[in-house]
Amino acid sequence: MYPDLRSHSHLAICHQKGIGLPIALFVITVLALLVAGMAQLQQGTGQSISLQVLSQRAFHAAESGAQLGVAEVLGGGGCAAVPASVDFSVGGLKECSAEIQCSATAPLPIPGSGGNRLYTLGSTGECGSGNELARRTVEVRVR
């Protein structure tokens, strides 16, 4: 009723072919490749987020420089009162700077209040250094 394994034990061992070891090596290799790929993807994502934050900081530095220029122009000082550059040293814009350019048109026949000159203010914000440098430009026109 039950097979007699004693008589066939020598034959059974000789004819066995091991498939477990190659399958285990294949699975380990595939898992190692998946882990390496995920680690590389995670590193790229982290670097991308860092550069995006740096880019936003540069944009806000450019906006702040433009707002400073607008305040000086509208305060009555004209382009002469606008600083050429601003270095930020506190808060979220620490270690960022803004270069500000100002130009004015000749007096124009513009009706209404607000003056008869158009001022164009360009502000370039810059944050970071070397390979991780972000630069953004904002242009504003006021009268």
Helices and strands as residue ranges (DSSP letters): H 5-14, H 20-72, I 73-77, G 78-81, E 85-88, G 91-93, E 96-104, E 119-129, E 132-142
